[in-house]
Amino acid sequence: MDKVYPDAASALAGVIKDGQTIAVGGFGLCGIPEALIAALRDSGVKELTAISNNAGVDGFGLGQLLTTRQIKKMISSYVGENKEFERQYLAGELELEFTPQGTLAEKLRAGGAGIPAFFTKTGVGTIVADGKEIREFDGQKYVMERALVSDVSLVKAWKADKAGNLVYRKTARNFNPNVAMAGKITVAEVEVLVEIGELDPDEVHTPGIFVQRIVVNANPEKRIEQRTVRPSK
């Protein structure tokens, strides 16, 4: 099966629709699938539940889909860089399932591994545990968290072969491997595409069995959220 598509729009064609749960890799603006997010925006699908560490910034990353009101619910960990996110949530226009960062990563990892739920001490005694089962182990209380599985996962990798084996680069790996595994269908945006057999198996981070579609974006914008530099002397 040919997994390589000519552009982001065609890579999403036939797999995205209204009301889906979409998981998106990245941490802030680092390691986000820029072209796939833009194509998702342009598709016009709506009523989405988006799983992502955060929602990008205003006007870029997943922030674009908040502007166009395509997201009805966010399952995320950090919301501090997006004023539109804040506005919609405080106005009651956006549902939010606020999830501790490590718990979010484990919920995705568990979903990809076929584990339906797990227990963690994180969140016990806080609003994070409201409505969830609490169980005691060895004298300590733990909250049960359900795993996450997405209808479609969008991830960003540095390099891939045509079988969909993925290699991430440095901190841009972040949530991407867990997001890739948690998707019923996973679409990968990559900067470099090589032939099958060119990757050393030991350098592969996500095996191609988890990836159904690939699109090449050789020159992503890679914006920086906040650039901090020392004053010139």
Order of alpha helices (4+ residues) and beta strands (2+ residues): beta-alpha-beta-alpha-beta-alpha-beta-alpha-beta-alpha-beta-beta-beta-beta-beta-alpha-beta-beta
